[in-house]
Amino acid sequence: MLNKIVLSMATLRLVSGSLEIIAAIIMLRLNQIDKALVVNSSLALVGPIILISTTTIGLVGLSDKLSLDKFIWVLAGITCLMVGILKK
């Protein structure tokens, strides 16, 4: 039987991947650069949301196994990722 936390994380990633494929198909069907760019820009919002959600679910699943020091290191790493992704 699958772990519920792992199943939730994998489901989010499957949804994210499916959205990427659907967006690519939409871009091909629109066949216009400006509209394809709008579709692509919409995906830029989805990626970080999926990353944060998946990581949060994983951390909740590990919260009883992580010491406070390790938890702080993980949060610092996530913060660095988000600054790198969202920094303009």
Secondary structure, 3 states (H helix, E strand, C coil): CCCHHHHHHHHHHHHHHHHHHHHHHHHHHHCCHHHHHHHHHHHHHHHHHHHHHHHHHHHHHHCCCCCHHHHHHHHHHHHHHHHHHHCC
